[in-house]
Amino acid sequence: MRNYEDIIHLPHYEPRNHPRMPLYKRAAQFAPFSALTGYEDQVEEAARHVEFRQELSEEEICRISEQLMVIRDSRQQERQIRLRYFKKDEKKDGGSFHEIMGMVKRVDDYNRILVMEDGPTVPFQDITEIEIIFPSE
């Protein structure tokens, strides 16, 4: 007796009440499955490099305070500054140092922030270095 000889040449069974599934849906059953959704994003985030804020010495804090006073008191003379500051990272401990050049819009002693004309608002405690650029005459 040969196996399946009696049915091998019969047409494929087609159910009357259930239409066949389209090929693209059938293929989706065999698509790769990721059991750890978001794992790659977390690995990337953990590997992202951040820097840590260094405590300033009393001398550096005094120098920054003096420069802020000079900037605030010389508002009638527009002066350009180079500012280096620390910006805290929103997702993990640490952050990064940024450096900008520009004109100061306002020194806000009440809120303890430095407002740049076309740049960020920087809290005093995040400033690590200020250089006042005097125009060459």
C-alpha positions as CSV (number, residue, x, y, z in Angstrom):
1,M,0.0,0.0,0.0
2,R,1.4,3.3,-1.0
3,N,1.0,6.3,1.3
4,Y,-1.6,9.0,0.3
5,E,-2.1,7.7,-3.3
6,D,-5.8,8.0,-2.9
7,I,-5.8,11.7,-2.0
8,I,-2.6,13.1,-3.6
9,H,-4.3,14.2,-6.8
10,L,-7.3,15.8,-5.2
11,P,-7.7,19.6,-5.3
12,H,-6.7,21.6,-2.2
13,Y,-9.6,22.0,0.2
14,E,-11.2,25.5,0.2
15,P,-13.5,26.3,3.1
16,R,-16.8,27.9,2.2
17,N,-17.4,30.0,5.3
18,H,-13.8,31.3,5.8
19,P,-12.0,33.2,3.1
20,R,-8.3,32.5,2.7
21,M,-5.9,34.8,4.6
22,P,-4.0,37.2,2.4
23,L,-0.3,36.3,1.9
24,Y,1.0,39.5,3.6
25,K,-1.0,38.6,6.8
26,R,0.3,35.0,6.6
27,A,3.8,36.3,6.3
28,A,3.3,38.5,9.4
29,Q,3.0,35.3,11.5
30,F,6.6,34.6,10.7
31,A,8.0,38.1,11.3
32,P,10.9,38.4,13.8
33,F,9.7,38.8,17.3
34,S,11.5,41.1,19.8
35,A,10.8,39.9,23.3
36,L,12.8,42.8,24.8
37,T,11.1,45.8,23.2
38,G,13.0,49.0,24.0
39,Y,16.1,47.1,25.2
40,E,18.3,48.6,22.4
41,D,17.2,52.1,23.3
42,Q,18.1,51.5,27.0
43,V,21.5,50.2,26.0
44,E,22.2,53.2,23.8
45,E,21.1,55.6,26.7
46,A,23.3,53.8,29.2
47,A,26.3,54.1,26.8
48,R,25.8,57.8,26.1
49,H,28.6,59.8,27.6
50,V,27.9,62.5,30.1
51,E,30.2,64.8,32.0
52,F,30.0,65.8,35.7
53,R,30.0,69.2,37.1
54,Q,33.2,70.1,39.0
55,E,33.0,72.2,42.1
56,L,34.5,75.7,41.6
57,S,37.0,77.1,44.0
58,E,36.2,80.2,46.0
59,E,38.6,82.2,43.8
60,E,36.7,81.1,40.6
61,I,33.3,81.9,42.1
62,C,34.6,85.4,43.1
63,R,36.0,86.0,39.6
64,I,32.6,85.0,38.0
65,S,30.7,87.2,40.4
66,E,33.0,90.2,39.7
67,Q,32.5,89.7,35.9
68,L,28.7,89.5,36.3
69,M,28.8,92.8,38.2
70,V,30.9,94.4,35.5
71,I,28.4,93.1,32.8
72,R,25.4,94.3,34.9
73,D,26.9,97.8,35.6
74,S,28.0,98.4,32.0
75,R,24.6,97.9,30.3
76,Q,24.9,101.1,28.3
77,Q,28.0,99.7,26.7
78,E,27.1,96.5,24.8
79,R,29.8,94.0,25.4
80,Q,30.2,90.6,23.9
81,I,31.0,87.7,26.2
82,R,32.2,84.1,25.9
83,L,30.3,82.0,28.3
84,R,31.1,78.4,29.4
85,Y,28.3,76.7,31.4
86,F,27.1,73.3,32.5
87,K,23.8,72.0,31.4
88,K,22.2,69.1,33.3
89,D,21.1,66.1,31.4
90,E,17.4,65.4,31.5
91,K,17.6,61.6,31.5
92,K,20.6,60.7,33.6
93,D,23.0,62.0,36.2
94,G,25.6,64.4,34.8
95,G,25.3,66.6,31.8
96,S,27.5,68.5,29.3
97,F,29.5,71.7,29.1
98,H,28.5,74.3,26.5
99,E,30.3,77.3,25.2
100,I,28.6,80.3,23.5
101,M,29.5,83.8,22.4
102,G,27.0,86.6,22.3
103,M,25.6,89.8,23.9
104,V,24.0,89.8,27.3
105,K,20.4,90.9,27.4
106,R,20.0,91.0,31.1
107,V,21.6,90.0,34.4
108,D,18.7,89.0,36.7
109,D,20.0,89.1,40.3
110,Y,16.6,88.2,41.7
111,N,16.2,84.9,39.8
112,R,20.0,84.5,39.6
113,I,20.1,84.0,35.8
114,L,22.0,85.4,32.9
115,V,19.8,86.1,29.9
116,M,21.5,86.1,26.5
117,E,20.1,88.1,23.6
118,D,20.0,85.2,21.1
119,G,20.7,82.2,23.2
120,P,19.9,80.4,26.4
121,T,19.1,81.6,29.9
122,V,21.8,80.4,32.1
123,P,21.5,80.1,35.9
124,F,24.4,81.6,37.8
125,Q,25.3,78.3,39.5
126,D,25.8,76.6,36.1
127,I,28.4,79.2,34.9
128,T,31.9,77.8,34.9
129,E,33.7,80.6,33.0
130,I,33.0,84.1,31.7
131,E,35.2,86.1,29.4
132,I,34.3,89.7,28.6
133,I,35.4,90.5,25.1
134,F,36.5,94.2,24.9
135,P,36.3,95.7,21.4
136,S,39.7,96.4,19.9
137,E,40.3,100.1,19.2
